[in-house]
C-alpha cells in the first residue's frame, strides 16, 4: 500500500498505522491462471482505456477526487484542509461516497479519525461517526466500519442511526460480498492489546455470526475484494516477504498469486469481466494497470496521481 507524499504522507502513515501493521512463505502456492510470469507480461502504450463505473482516489495534498472509468468527468470531491481524506467507498448508486478523514493528531490512533460522507458533485460533506475503514453495503442500507475502542467492527446507517456492533474484536478493513450476505475483514491474532503484524483474513455473516478465519500466516494478510459472483476473494499478503496480491476460494482454499511480476503489488479493483486494476510496487506514487486475463497489462492514465487505496463502483 502506498500513501501521499510530503507532510500529507506523514499524516496518512499515522492514520494507516494499524493497516500497515495489518493489513514466511505459504505452502504449495500456485499462480492464478489468468496471469502469467513477469517475463511474459508486456506493457502496452498508455492509451486511455474505457473501463466501467467510477473510481475515487486520494491525490497529493490529501484531497479526494473521482473519475469515470472511461477517463471523463475527473473532478475534486473534498478539500481536506488540515488532514487527509482517503479510503473511499461508494454508495451502490454512485451518488455518494463515504471516506476516512484523518488529521494525524492522535499519533496514529484510530479513535481520532472520522468517517465522512460526500455527494458525487462534492457537495454536502458531513461527519458520520468517529471511526475508520468504511465499507458501503451493496443494498445501500449500511456502512460497515472500524469503530472506536470498545466497538471494533460495527454497522451504521448512512443517516447515522442504528449503530450495531458486529462483536469482532481486533478487527478492521471490512469488505462486503456482492450479495451483501457476508463481510470479509482482517483480524489481529494478538488479543493482548499490543500492536502485532499478525493479521489474518476472516469472514462472517452480515449480522456478525459464523465468524471464520480464512488465512493462517504469521504475517500481514488483509482482504481487498470479492469476485463478481462471490466465489473468490482477492487479498494482499506479505507471506512471500515482499507483499503481493493473491486469490483464493471464498472458503479459503486454492490460494494462488495474482501474478509473479515483482513490480506489481496491490489490487485496487476486481472488474466484472475478471480483470484486475493493480498498482505498481515500491513507489510513493504508484502507477496503475489493468491486468488482463491473458497476463498482459495496460496502463490506466485516468488514475495518474492516485494513491492506494482506490475505490471503484460499477455504477452509472
TAKA-V801992 format. One record per residue. N is the residue number from 1. RES is the residue in three letters. SS is DSSP state (helix for helix, strand for strand, loop for the rest). PHI is phi as a letter, one per 30 degrees, with the letter a starting at -180 (* if undefined). BURIAL is + if it has 9 or more other C-alpha atoms within 8 Angstrom, else -. Layout:
n=N res=RES ss=SS phi=PHI burial=BURIAL
n=N res=RES ss=SS phi=PHI burial=BURIAL
This chain:
n=1 res=UNK ss=loop phi=* burial=-
n=2 res=UNK ss=loop phi=c burial=+
n=3 res=UNK ss=loop phi=b burial=+
n=4 res=UNK ss=loop phi=e burial=+
n=5 res=UNK ss=loop phi=d burial=+
n=6 res=UNK ss=helix phi=i burial=-
n=7 res=UNK ss=helix phi=d burial=-
n=8 res=UNK ss=helix phi=d burial=+
n=9 res=UNK ss=helix phi=d burial=+
n=10 res=UNK ss=helix phi=d burial=+
n=11 res=UNK ss=helix phi=d burial=+
n=12 res=UNK ss=helix phi=d burial=+
n=13 res=UNK ss=helix phi=e burial=+
n=14 res=UNK ss=helix phi=d burial=+
n=15 res=UNK ss=helix phi=d burial=+
n=16 res=UNK ss=loop phi=c burial=+
n=17 res=UNK ss=helix phi=e burial=+
n=18 res=UNK ss=helix phi=d burial=+
n=19 res=UNK ss=helix phi=d burial=-
n=20 res=UNK ss=helix phi=d burial=-
n=21 res=UNK ss=helix phi=d burial=+
n=22 res=UNK ss=loop phi=c burial=+
n=23 res=UNK ss=loop phi=c burial=+
n=24 res=UNK ss=loop phi=* burial=-
n=25 res=UNK ss=loop phi=e burial=-
n=26 res=UNK ss=loop phi=d burial=-
n=27 res=UNK ss=loop phi=d burial=-
n=28 res=UNK ss=loop phi=h burial=-
n=29 res=UNK ss=loop phi=c burial=+
n=30 res=UNK ss=strand phi=c burial=-
n=31 res=UNK ss=strand phi=c burial=+
n=32 res=UNK ss=loop phi=e burial=+
n=33 res=UNK ss=loop phi=e burial=-
n=34 res=UNK ss=loop phi=d burial=-
n=35 res=UNK ss=loop phi=c burial=+
n=36 res=UNK ss=loop phi=b burial=+
n=37 res=UNK ss=loop phi=d burial=+
n=38 res=UNK ss=loop phi=d burial=+
n=39 res=UNK ss=loop phi=d burial=-
n=40 res=UNK ss=loop phi=c burial=-
n=41 res=UNK ss=loop phi=d burial=+
n=42 res=UNK ss=loop phi=c burial=-
n=43 res=UNK ss=strand phi=c burial=-
n=44 res=UNK ss=loop phi=d burial=-
n=45 res=UNK ss=loop phi=d burial=-
n=46 res=UNK ss=loop phi=d burial=-
n=47 res=UNK ss=loop phi=d burial=-
n=48 res=UNK ss=loop phi=d burial=+
n=49 res=UNK ss=loop phi=d burial=+
n=50 res=UNK ss=loop phi=c burial=-
n=51 res=UNK ss=loop phi=c burial=-
n=52 res=UNK ss=loop phi=d burial=+
n=53 res=UNK ss=loop phi=i burial=+
n=54 res=UNK ss=strand phi=b burial=+
n=55 res=UNK ss=strand phi=c burial=+
n=56 res=UNK ss=strand phi=b burial=+
n=57 res=UNK ss=strand phi=a burial=+
n=58 res=UNK ss=strand phi=c burial=+
n=59 res=UNK ss=loop phi=c burial=+
n=60 res=UNK ss=loop phi=e burial=+
n=61 res=UNK ss=loop phi=j burial=+
n=62 res=UNK ss=loop phi=j burial=+
n=63 res=UNK ss=loop phi=c burial=+
n=64 res=UNK ss=strand phi=c burial=+
n=65 res=UNK ss=strand phi=b burial=+
n=66 res=UNK ss=strand phi=b burial=+
n=67 res=UNK ss=strand phi=a burial=+
n=68 res=UNK ss=strand phi=d burial=+
n=69 res=UNK ss=loop phi=d burial=+
n=70 res=UNK ss=loop phi=d burial=+
n=71 res=UNK ss=loop phi=j burial=+
n=72 res=UNK ss=loop phi=d burial=-
n=73 res=UNK ss=loop phi=h burial=-
n=74 res=UNK ss=loop phi=d burial=+
n=75 res=UNK ss=strand phi=a burial=-
n=76 res=UNK ss=strand phi=d burial=+
n=77 res=UNK ss=loop phi=c burial=+
n=78 res=UNK ss=loop phi=b burial=+
n=79 res=UNK ss=loop phi=b burial=-
n=80 res=UNK ss=loop phi=d burial=+
n=81 res=UNK ss=loop phi=h burial=-
n=82 res=UNK ss=loop phi=d burial=-
n=83 res=UNK ss=loop phi=b burial=+
n=84 res=UNK ss=strand phi=b burial=+
n=85 res=UNK ss=strand phi=c burial=+
n=86 res=UNK ss=strand phi=a burial=+
n=87 res=UNK ss=strand phi=h burial=+
n=88 res=UNK ss=strand phi=d burial=+
n=89 res=UNK ss=strand phi=b burial=+
n=90 res=UNK ss=strand phi=c burial=+
n=91 res=UNK ss=loop phi=d burial=+
n=92 res=UNK ss=loop phi=d burial=+
n=93 res=UNK ss=loop phi=c burial=-
n=94 res=UNK ss=loop phi=i burial=+
n=95 res=UNK ss=loop phi=d burial=+
n=96 res=UNK ss=strand phi=b burial=+
n=97 res=UNK ss=strand phi=b burial=+
n=98 res=UNK ss=strand phi=c burial=+
n=99 res=UNK ss=strand phi=a burial=+
n=100 res=UNK ss=strand phi=c burial=+
n=101 res=UNK ss=strand phi=c burial=+
n=102 res=UNK ss=strand phi=b burial=+
n=103 res=UNK ss=loop phi=c burial=+
n=104 res=UNK ss=loop phi=i burial=+
n=105 res=UNK ss=loop phi=d burial=-
n=106 res=UNK ss=loop phi=c burial=+
n=107 res=UNK ss=loop phi=i burial=-
n=108 res=UNK ss=loop phi=j burial=+
n=109 res=UNK ss=loop phi=d burial=+
n=110 res=UNK ss=helix phi=d burial=+
n=111 res=UNK ss=helix phi=d burial=+
n=112 res=UNK ss=helix phi=c burial=+
n=113 res=UNK ss=loop phi=d burial=+
n=114 res=UNK ss=strand phi=b burial=+
n=115 res=UNK ss=strand phi=c burial=+
n=116 res=UNK ss=strand phi=b burial=+
n=117 res=UNK ss=strand phi=b burial=+
n=118 res=UNK ss=strand phi=b burial=+
n=119 res=UNK ss=strand phi=d burial=+
n=120 res=UNK ss=loop phi=d burial=+
n=121 res=UNK ss=loop phi=d burial=-
n=122 res=UNK ss=loop phi=i burial=+
n=123 res=UNK ss=loop phi=c burial=-
n=124 res=UNK ss=loop phi=i burial=-
n=125 res=UNK ss=loop phi=d burial=+
n=126 res=UNK ss=strand phi=b burial=-
n=127 res=UNK ss=strand phi=d burial=-
n=128 res=UNK ss=strand phi=c burial=+
n=129 res=UNK ss=strand phi=a burial=-
n=130 res=UNK ss=strand phi=d burial=+
n=131 res=UNK ss=loop phi=l burial=+
n=132 res=UNK ss=strand phi=a burial=+
n=133 res=UNK ss=strand phi=h burial=+
n=134 res=UNK ss=strand phi=d burial=+
n=135 res=UNK ss=strand phi=b burial=+
n=136 res=UNK ss=strand phi=d burial=+
n=137 res=UNK ss=loop phi=d burial=+
n=138 res=UNK ss=loop phi=d burial=+
n=139 res=UNK ss=loop phi=d burial=-
n=140 res=UNK ss=loop phi=i burial=+
n=141 res=UNK ss=loop phi=d burial=+
n=142 res=UNK ss=loop phi=b burial=+
n=143 res=UNK ss=strand phi=b burial=+
n=144 res=UNK ss=strand phi=d burial=+
n=145 res=UNK ss=strand phi=a burial=+
n=146 res=UNK ss=strand phi=c burial=+
n=147 res=UNK ss=loop phi=d burial=+
n=148 res=UNK ss=loop phi=d burial=+
n=149 res=UNK ss=loop phi=e burial=-
n=150 res=UNK ss=loop phi=j burial=-
n=151 res=UNK ss=loop phi=c burial=+
n=152 res=UNK ss=loop phi=h burial=+
n=153 res=UNK ss=strand phi=d burial=+
n=154 res=UNK ss=strand phi=a burial=+
n=155 res=UNK ss=strand phi=c burial=+
n=156 res=UNK ss=strand phi=b burial=+
n=157 res=UNK ss=loop phi=d burial=+
n=158 res=UNK ss=loop phi=e burial=+
n=159 res=UNK ss=loop phi=d burial=-
n=160 res=UNK ss=loop phi=j burial=+
n=161 res=UNK ss=loop phi=c burial=-
n=162 res=UNK ss=loop phi=h burial=-
n=163 res=UNK ss=loop phi=d burial=+
n=164 res=UNK ss=strand phi=b burial=-
n=165 res=UNK ss=strand phi=d burial=+
n=166 res=UNK ss=loop phi=c burial=+
n=167 res=UNK ss=loop phi=h burial=+
n=168 res=UNK ss=loop phi=c burial=-
n=169 res=UNK ss=loop phi=d burial=-
n=170 res=UNK ss=loop phi=h burial=+
n=171 res=UNK ss=strand phi=b burial=+
n=172 res=UNK ss=strand phi=a burial=+
n=173 res=UNK ss=strand phi=h burial=+
n=174 res=UNK ss=strand phi=d burial=+
n=175 res=UNK ss=strand phi=b burial=+
n=176 res=UNK ss=strand phi=d burial=+
n=177 res=UNK ss=loop phi=d burial=+
n=178 res=UNK ss=loop phi=e burial=+
n=179 res=UNK ss=loop phi=c burial=-
n=180 res=UNK ss=loop phi=i burial=+
n=181 res=UNK ss=loop phi=d burial=+
n=182 res=UNK ss=strand phi=b burial=+
n=183 res=UNK ss=strand phi=b burial=+
n=184 res=UNK ss=strand phi=d burial=+
n=185 res=UNK ss=strand phi=a burial=+
n=186 res=UNK ss=strand phi=c burial=+
n=187 res=UNK ss=strand phi=b burial=+
n=188 res=UNK ss=strand phi=d burial=+
n=189 res=UNK ss=loop phi=d burial=+
n=190 res=UNK ss=loop phi=d burial=+
n=191 res=UNK ss=loop phi=c burial=-
n=192 res=UNK ss=loop phi=d burial=-
n=193 res=UNK ss=loop phi=j burial=-
n=194 res=UNK ss=loop phi=d burial=-
n=195 res=UNK ss=loop phi=d burial=-
n=196 res=UNK ss=loop phi=b burial=+
n=197 res=UNK ss=loop phi=c burial=+
n=198 res=UNK ss=loop phi=d burial=+
n=199 res=UNK ss=strand phi=c burial=+
n=200 res=UNK ss=strand phi=b burial=+
n=201 res=UNK ss=strand phi=d burial=+
n=202 res=UNK ss=strand phi=b burial=+
n=203 res=UNK ss=strand phi=b burial=+
n=204 res=UNK ss=strand phi=b burial=+
n=205 res=UNK ss=strand phi=d burial=+
n=206 res=UNK ss=loop phi=d burial=+
n=207 res=UNK ss=loop phi=c burial=-
n=208 res=UNK ss=loop phi=j burial=+
n=209 res=UNK ss=loop phi=d burial=-
n=210 res=UNK ss=loop phi=h burial=-
n=211 res=UNK ss=loop phi=d burial=+
n=212 res=UNK ss=strand phi=b burial=-
n=213 res=UNK ss=strand phi=d burial=+
n=214 res=UNK ss=loop phi=c burial=+
n=215 res=UNK ss=loop phi=c burial=+
n=216 res=UNK ss=loop phi=b burial=-
n=217 res=UNK ss=loop phi=b burial=+
n=218 res=UNK ss=loop phi=d burial=+
n=219 res=UNK ss=loop phi=a burial=+
n=220 res=UNK ss=strand phi=c burial=+
n=221 res=UNK ss=strand phi=b burial=+
n=222 res=UNK ss=strand phi=b burial=+
n=223 res=UNK ss=strand phi=d burial=+
n=224 res=UNK ss=strand phi=c burial=+
n=225 res=UNK ss=strand phi=a burial=+
n=226 res=UNK ss=strand phi=c burial=+
n=227 res=UNK ss=loop phi=d burial=+
n=228 res=UNK ss=loop phi=d burial=+
n=229 res=UNK ss=loop phi=c burial=-
n=230 res=UNK ss=loop phi=i burial=+
n=231 res=UNK ss=loop phi=d burial=+
n=232 res=UNK ss=strand phi=b burial=+
n=233 res=UNK ss=strand phi=b burial=+
n=234 res=UNK ss=strand phi=c burial=+
n=235 res=UNK ss=strand phi=b burial=+
n=236 res=UNK ss=strand phi=c burial=+
n=237 res=UNK ss=strand phi=b burial=+
n=238 res=UNK ss=loop phi=c burial=+
n=239 res=UNK ss=loop phi=d burial=+
n=240 res=UNK ss=loop phi=c burial=+
n=241 res=UNK ss=loop phi=j burial=-
n=242 res=UNK ss=loop phi=c burial=-
n=243 res=UNK ss=loop phi=j burial=+
n=244 res=UNK ss=strand phi=a burial=+
n=245 res=UNK ss=strand phi=c burial=+
n=246 res=UNK ss=strand phi=b burial=+
n=247 res=UNK ss=strand phi=b burial=+
n=248 res=UNK ss=strand phi=a burial=+
n=249 res=UNK ss=strand phi=d burial=+
n=250 res=UNK ss=loop phi=d burial=+
n=251 res=UNK ss=loop phi=c burial=-
n=252 res=UNK ss=loop phi=j burial=+
n=253 res=UNK ss=loop phi=c burial=-
n=254 res=UNK ss=loop phi=h burial=-
n=255 res=UNK ss=loop phi=d burial=+
n=256 res=UNK ss=strand phi=b burial=+
n=257 res=UNK ss=strand phi=d burial=+
n=258 res=UNK ss=loop phi=d burial=+
n=259 res=UNK ss=loop phi=a burial=+
n=260 res=UNK ss=loop phi=c burial=+
n=261 res=UNK ss=loop phi=d burial=+
n=262 res=UNK ss=loop phi=d burial=-
n=263 res=UNK ss=loop phi=c burial=-
n=264 res=UNK ss=strand phi=c burial=+
n=265 res=UNK ss=strand phi=b burial=+
n=266 res=UNK ss=strand phi=c burial=+
n=267 res=UNK ss=strand phi=d burial=+
n=268 res=UNK ss=strand phi=c burial=+
n=269 res=UNK ss=strand phi=a burial=+
n=270 res=UNK ss=strand phi=c burial=+
n=271 res=UNK ss=loop phi=d burial=+
n=272 res=UNK ss=loop phi=e burial=-
n=273 res=UNK ss=loop phi=d burial=-
n=274 res=UNK ss=loop phi=j burial=+
n=275 res=UNK ss=loop phi=d burial=+
n=276 res=UNK ss=strand phi=c burial=+
n=277 res=UNK ss=strand phi=c burial=+
n=278 res=UNK ss=strand phi=b burial=+
n=279 res=UNK ss=strand phi=c burial=+
n=280 res=UNK ss=strand phi=d burial=+
n=281 res=UNK ss=loop phi=c burial=+
n=282 res=UNK ss=loop phi=i burial=-
n=283 res=UNK ss=loop phi=c burial=-
n=284 res=UNK ss=loop phi=d burial=-
n=285 res=UNK ss=loop phi=c burial=+
n=286 res=UNK ss=loop phi=d burial=+
n=287 res=UNK ss=loop phi=c burial=+
n=288 res=UNK ss=strand phi=c burial=+
n=289 res=UNK ss=strand phi=b burial=+
n=290 res=UNK ss=strand phi=c burial=+
n=291 res=UNK ss=strand phi=c burial=+
n=292 res=UNK ss=loop phi=d burial=+
n=293 res=UNK ss=loop phi=d burial=+
n=294 res=UNK ss=loop phi=d burial=-
n=295 res=UNK ss=loop phi=j burial=+
n=296 res=UNK ss=loop phi=d burial=+
n=297 res=UNK ss=strand phi=b burial=+
n=298 res=UNK ss=strand phi=b burial=+
n=299 res=UNK ss=strand phi=d burial=+
n=300 res=UNK ss=loop phi=c burial=+
n=301 res=UNK ss=helix phi=d burial=+
n=302 res=UNK ss=helix phi=d burial=+
n=303 res=UNK ss=helix phi=c burial=-
n=304 res=UNK ss=loop phi=e burial=-
n=305 res=UNK ss=loop phi=i burial=+
n=306 res=UNK ss=loop phi=d burial=+
n=307 res=UNK ss=strand phi=c burial=+
n=308 res=UNK ss=strand phi=d burial=+
n=309 res=UNK ss=strand phi=c burial=+
n=310 res=UNK ss=strand phi=c burial=+
n=311 res=UNK ss=strand phi=c burial=+
n=312 res=UNK ss=strand phi=b burial=+
n=313 res=UNK ss=strand phi=b burial=+
n=314 res=UNK ss=loop phi=d burial=-
n=315 res=UNK ss=loop phi=c burial=+
n=316 res=UNK ss=loop phi=d burial=-
